[in-house]
């Protein structure tokens, strides 16, 4: 594994995460995941709720890291997830948005879709921690992202 990939968390690769679009003006991000049946229950047909939560949390976290130019890392204070419908193995799209970022506390939200059907929503309160230099996103899962400034 080369240096660019060495700091990528295993779950990012396992869920085949990829940032599709970063909009600095609207403070929003779109991200895709492609969970296999390994992340499902009910004979591999329904994505387990913890992995849905991971996808939502991941999209909110990566948005905050991008918006703060990788100078802040969000640490979850709470995450509220609403499971709207079941998801199945395959392509999912997370859309996250900043509600408000302060100096040390922030609020973000996300929605997870599959084939244009809403699977789940999330909102999170976050502590903004100073961990500058965590920028594996730019050279890896975000390298092909459409960036709007």
Secondary structure by P-SEA (a helix, b strand, c coil): cccccccccaaaaaacccccbbbccccbbbbbbbbcccccccccccccaaaaaaaaaaaaaaaaaaaacccccccccbbbbbbcccccccbbbbbbbbcccccccccccccccccccccccccbbbbbccccccccccccccccccccc
